[in-house]
C-alpha cells in the first residue's frame, strides 16, 4: 500500500484529505502540521508521495519542499490556495511533480496522484542507470555513449528484467515496421 504524507497547518484539511485518500483511494496516510513534523515523519516512515501546502506559518511550503528533498527524494504535489502564476511556476521550477490550487476536484487529485505513483523509476541494474527523458545511460558516474538504436534496445531489455527476448521481439519493438534488420545486427 502506498503512503502519502499530508503537510498542512489546517487540521480540517488534513482530516478531509486523509479520509478521502484512505477510504476512497485506498492509500495509507501520515499527517504533519508543519515542516519540522514532516521532516521527522519522513525520517521514520517510507513515504511514496507528499501533498504540501505552500502557505503555512514559519517556513512556507517552498522552503519545506527544499528541506524534504535534501532528506529524501520523494514526489511532491503542492496542494494550496496560493494559485498565482508566479507561485505555480516557482513550485514546479523547484522540481515538484504538480501544483494544484484549492479548491480542487477530488477526482482530479486522485488521477494526478495515481499518475505520479504509477510512474516507474528509471531502470537501474547495479551501477547501470537509464535516464529515459534525457536518453542517457550511466555506468556509475560515467556516461555511456550509445546510438539511438542501442539505447532503444537497452531500454527494452531493462523495462522487463529477466524476460528473454527473441530477435523478432527486439526487431518489432525497436526498428520501424518493414525495416530490414539481420539477426546478427540485433
Backbone torsions as a table, in degrees:
resi	resn	phi	psi	omega
1	UNK	NA	133.0	-179.9
2	UNK	-76.4	144.9	-179.6
3	UNK	-114.8	132.3	179.7
4	UNK	-116.8	130.7	175.6
5	UNK	-95.7	123.7	178.7
6	UNK	-102.9	117.7	-179.5
7	UNK	-115.3	107.2	-179.1
8	UNK	-156.6	138.2	-179.0
9	UNK	-76.2	-13.1	-179.1
10	UNK	-91.7	112.4	-177.0
11	UNK	-63.3	-31.3	179.0
12	UNK	-66.4	-41.3	178.4
13	UNK	-65.0	-43.8	178.5
14	UNK	-59.9	-42.6	-178.6
15	UNK	-64.9	-46.2	-179.8
16	UNK	-64.4	-46.3	178.8
17	UNK	-61.5	-45.0	-179.3
18	UNK	-61.5	-44.4	178.8
19	UNK	-59.8	-48.7	-179.3
20	UNK	-60.5	-47.7	-176.7
21	UNK	-67.3	-35.0	179.5
22	UNK	-76.5	-53.3	-171.3
23	UNK	-78.6	-40.5	-174.8
24	UNK	-91.2	-46.8	-173.5
25	UNK	-93.0	-15.3	179.1
26	UNK	67.0	38.8	173.7
27	UNK	-102.9	159.0	170.0
28	UNK	-89.1	145.1	-179.8
29	UNK	-128.4	153.2	172.3
30	UNK	-131.3	141.6	-177.7
31	UNK	-116.4	147.2	175.9
32	UNK	-143.6	137.0	-177.5
33	UNK	-90.6	-10.4	177.9
34	UNK	-160.2	179.2	-175.5
35	UNK	-64.3	-40.6	-177.6
36	UNK	-66.9	-38.5	176.9
37	UNK	-67.3	-39.9	178.8
38	UNK	-60.5	-45.7	179.8
39	UNK	-63.6	-38.9	177.0
40	UNK	-62.2	-46.3	-180.0
41	UNK	-62.8	-41.1	-179.3
42	UNK	-65.8	-29.1	179.7
43	UNK	-78.8	-12.5	-178.8
44	UNK	-115.2	-9.7	-176.3
45	UNK	-135.1	147.1	172.1
46	UNK	-82.8	121.0	-177.9
47	UNK	-118.3	135.9	-178.2
48	UNK	-95.0	-20.9	-177.8
49	UNK	-160.4	147.3	176.4
50	UNK	-119.0	131.3	168.4
51	UNK	-102.4	118.8	-168.4
52	UNK	-127.2	123.7	174.5
53	UNK	-77.3	149.0	178.4
54	UNK	-88.2	-47.5	-173.2
55	UNK	-88.2	90.5	177.7
56	UNK	-128.7	153.6	176.0
57	UNK	-63.7	152.1	-177.1
58	UNK	76.5	-134.8	178.4
59	UNK	-66.3	132.0	176.8
60	UNK	-77.8	173.7	-176.8
61	UNK	-59.8	-31.6	179.7
62	UNK	-66.3	-42.6	178.1
63	UNK	-66.8	-42.3	179.0
64	UNK	-62.4	-41.5	179.4
65	UNK	-57.1	-46.4	-179.9
66	UNK	-61.0	-42.0	179.9
67	UNK	-66.2	-39.3	178.2
68	UNK	-61.7	-47.0	-176.8
69	UNK	-67.1	-25.7	174.5
70	UNK	-70.5	-31.7	-178.8
71	UNK	-81.7	-47.6	-176.8
72	UNK	-155.2	142.1	177.9
73	UNK	-83.4	109.0	-177.7
74	UNK	-138.0	134.7	178.0
75	UNK	-58.2	141.5	-175.9
76	UNK	-136.4	138.8	172.4
77	UNK	-117.8	123.1	170.7
78	UNK	-76.1	125.3	-179.6
79	UNK	-125.2	99.8	-163.9
80	UNK	-152.1	158.9	174.5
81	UNK	-80.7	-12.9	178.0
82	UNK	-78.7	97.9	-170.3
83	UNK	-120.4	25.5	177.0
84	UNK	-72.5	156.4	178.2
85	UNK	-57.7	-41.3	-179.3
86	UNK	-58.8	-44.7	-178.4
87	UNK	-69.2	-39.3	177.7
88	UNK	-62.8	-45.1	178.8
89	UNK	-62.8	-41.3	179.6
90	UNK	-62.6	-47.7	-179.2
91	UNK	-62.2	-45.1	178.9
92	UNK	-70.3	-33.7	178.1
93	UNK	-66.0	-27.9	177.0
94	UNK	-71.1	-22.2	179.0
95	UNK	121.5	2.7	178.8
96	UNK	-63.2	149.1	-178.4
97	UNK	-73.8	-28.8	-178.6
98	UNK	-159.0	165.6	179.7
99	UNK	-141.8	112.2	-176.3
100	UNK	-118.4	127.5	-179.0
101	UNK	-87.2	142.1	173.2
102	UNK	-84.2	145.5	-7.2
103	UNK	-72.3	153.0	-176.4
104	UNK	-131.3	161.0	175.3
105	UNK	-84.1	130.4	178.7
106	UNK	-62.2	-36.2	179.5
107	UNK	-65.2	-40.1	178.1
108	UNK	-67.2	-43.6	177.9
109	UNK	-59.1	-46.4	179.2
110	UNK	-59.6	-43.4	-179.7
111	UNK	-63.6	-42.0	-179.4
112	UNK	-68.6	-38.1	176.6
113	UNK	-63.3	-47.7	-179.7
114	UNK	-59.8	-41.5	179.8
115	UNK	-59.9	-45.5	-178.3
116	UNK	-68.3	-44.2	-177.4
117	UNK	-70.8	-24.2	179.8
118	UNK	-88.5	-9.5	175.7
119	UNK	-66.3	134.0	-179.5
120	UNK	-81.4	147.7	173.0
121	UNK	-68.1	153.9	178.2
122	UNK	-55.8	138.1	179.4
123	UNK	-57.3	138.6	179.8
124	UNK	-147.9	130.5	176.1
125	UNK	-131.9	110.8	-177.0
126	UNK	58.7	-124.7	179.8
127	UNK	-88.6	-1.2	-179.0
128	UNK	-89.5	126.5	177.5
129	UNK	-135.4	147.2	179.2
130	UNK	-115.9	131.5	171.4
131	UNK	-102.4	103.4	-173.2
132	UNK	-68.3	-33.8	179.5
133	UNK	-69.2	-46.7	-177.2
134	UNK	-85.6	-10.5	-177.6
135	UNK	57.5	49.6	178.9
136	UNK	-120.0	148.8	176.7
137	UNK	-122.6	133.9	178.5
138	UNK	-125.7	136.9	170.2
139	UNK	-110.0	102.3	-170.7
140	UNK	65.3	-122.6	179.9
141	UNK	-97.1	-1.9	-175.7
142	UNK	-96.8	129.1	177.8
143	UNK	-81.4	130.0	176.4
144	UNK	-93.0	127.0	179.3
145	UNK	-86.9	116.7	-179.6
146	UNK	-122.9	151.8	171.8
147	UNK	-72.8	169.2	178.6
148	UNK	-59.0	-45.4	-179.4
149	UNK	-64.8	-44.4	178.8
150	UNK	-59.6	-43.3	178.9
151	UNK	-62.8	-44.0	-179.4
152	UNK	-62.2	-39.6	177.3
153	UNK	-65.0	-46.5	179.6
154	UNK	-61.8	-41.3	178.4
155	UNK	-61.4	-43.4	178.5
156	UNK	-61.1	-48.7	-179.0
157	UNK	-63.1	-40.9	-178.6
158	UNK	-71.8	-23.0	-177.4
159	UNK	-71.5	-19.2	-179.0
160	UNK	-140.2	72.9	-177.2
161	UNK	-57.8	138.4	177.4
162	UNK	89.6	-16.1	179.3
163	UNK	-79.7	140.8	175.4
164	UNK	-95.0	125.5	179.1
165	UNK	-103.4	137.0	173.3
166	UNK	-82.7	167.1	174.7
167	UNK	-54.9	-43.8	-178.8
168	UNK	-61.9	-41.5	177.7
169	UNK	-58.4	-47.4	-177.7
170	UNK	-65.8	-46.0	-180.0
171	UNK	-58.3	-46.3	-176.4
172	UNK	-67.8	-30.4	-178.7
173	UNK	-86.2	-26.3	-170.1
174	UNK	-106.9	-42.7	-175.9
175	UNK	-92.5	154.4	177.4
176	UNK	-64.8	155.1	178.4
177	UNK	-58.0	145.1	177.4
178	UNK	68.6	8.4	176.8
179	UNK	-77.7	139.7	176.2
180	UNK	-86.4	123.2	178.4
181	UNK	-139.4	125.3	179.1
182	UNK	-82.9	152.0	179.8
183	UNK	-56.7	-41.5	178.2
184	UNK	-60.3	-32.9	177.8
185	UNK	-62.4	-42.2	-179.9
186	UNK	-67.4	NA	NA
